[in-house]
Amino acid sequence: MKQQGMALVVALVITLIIGIIAVAIGKTALQNQQNAAAELDSLNSYTLAQSAMNTAERVFRNTVISDKERIYSDHANTISTTIDANADWWRDTSNWASNTVSVAGLEGNAPQYRIEEREFAPLSADLEEKNGRQFFRVTSRGEGKGAAVTILQSYIGVLAQKRE
């Protein structure tokens, strides 16, 4: 006779355990959804930065073919800038407002790129060598719809003569 109230207690304990499991599953599903959204945003920002990088490299290549002098920062209609005094200029978002080119026609915030004229490296160890490689650094920035930002850098070298 003492077991009549026991079924109610067992049912309540089972209901409590099922409720705890349901809450845990719900939390896990929500966390997975947030992780997937963050990953998508990160992938989107990377894709935009890569698109800007591809555009910059294409512009550079086409400029070398059509008018090689325009790759140098001292040309009136240049596509590059001089080396920034601050080597980490790209870390500060306010620096992206100037001396960068926005790539139009892409979804989200327009990705940007900047081509910097870097050092000249002679082909031989002779310091008087006039022939060598002129290096340029391309930096691109893509921003996802969320908070993800991707910055990519690559170097381009072209055979050139040392400019005085």
N, C-alpha and C positions, 0 to 999 in steps of 0.2 A: 503494500500500500504506500510505502514511502517513495516509490519510484514514479508516482503520477506527475509531479512537478519537474522531474528530471528531463523529460522530452522538451519542455519549453526552454530550459537552460541550454541544452545541446543545440537546439535550433538557433538560439540567439548567438551562441559561440560560432557556429558554422556561418551564420549570416555576417557576423563581424569579420571573420577570416576572409570570406568572399569579398566583402567591401574593401578590406585592406588591399587585397590582390588587385581589385578593379582600379583603385586609386593609383597603385604602383604602375600598372599597365598604362593608365592614362598619362601619368607623368613621363614615363619613358617614351610614349608616342609623341607627346608635345616636345620633348627634348630632341628627339630624332627629327621632327619637322623643323625645329629651329636650326639644327645643325645642317640640314639639307638646304635651307634658305641661305645660310651663311656661306656654304660651299658654292652655291649657285652664284651668289654675289661676287665671291672671290674669282670664280671662273669667268664671270662676265667682265670684271675689271681687267683680268689677264688678257682676255680676248681683245678688249679695246686697246690696251697698251701694245699688244703684238700687232694689231692693225695699224696703229700710229707708227710703230717701228718699221713695218713693211712699207708704208707710205713714204717715210723719210728716206729709207734706203733706195726706193724707186726714184724719188726726186733727185737724190744725190747721183745715182747712176745716170739718169737722163741728163742732168746738168753737166756731168763729166763728158758725155758724148756730144752735147750741143755747144757748150761754152765753158770749157774747163776753168777759166779764170774766175768764174762766179762762185766756185767752191771756197775761195779764199776770203777771209773775213774783212780784208781791206778793200775789196771790190765794192763799187757803188751799189750794185744790185746783187749782193751776196746772198747765199742761202745758209751761211754759217755765222757763228759769233766767235769772238775771241774767248780764250780761256777765262773763266770767271775767277776773280780773286779768291772767292770762297769755294773751296773744292766741294763742299757739301751744299751747294746752292739748291739742288734738286729736292732736299729734305724740307725746305720751307715752302709752303703752298703759295705764299705771296709772290715768290720768284717766278712762278709759272704764269703770271699775268703778263710778263714782258719777255721778249726775245724767244717766244715759243710760237709754234704754228698749230692751230687747231685743225683737226681732221673732221670735216663736215660730213653729214649724211649718215652718221652712225647713231644707233640707238643709245639713249642715256646721255650723260655728260660727254661732250665732245672730247675725245682723247687728244693729247698734245704731244709734240715732239720738239726737240732742239738739237741742232747740229753744231758742235763746237770744234773749231780748228785747234788741233793739238800739236804735238812736237813733230819735227822733221828728223828722220833717222837715215844717215848716209848708208849707202850700200856696202861700203868698206869701212875699215877702221881709220882711214885717212881723213883727218879733220877738214881738209881742203876739198873733199869730195863734194861735187855739186849734184850728183844724181843720188836719189834715194827714195824713201817712202815718206809721204806726208800723211799723218794720221789725223783722223777726225773721230770724235765720240758722239754717238747718237743716243740721246736719252728720251724715252717716251714714258708717258703717264696715262693710265686708264683708271677711271673711277666708276665703280659699280653703282647701282641704284641705292644700295644700302651704304655701309660705311667702308667697304673694301676699296683699297687703292693699291694698284700695282705699278711699280716703276721698273723699267727695263733699260739696260744700257748695252750698247755694242760698239765696237770699234771698226772703222773702215780705213784701209790703207790704200793709197794710190801711188803709183810710180810718178815721180815728179822731179823737177829740178829745184834746188834750194833757192828760196826767194830772199833777196837782200833787203 
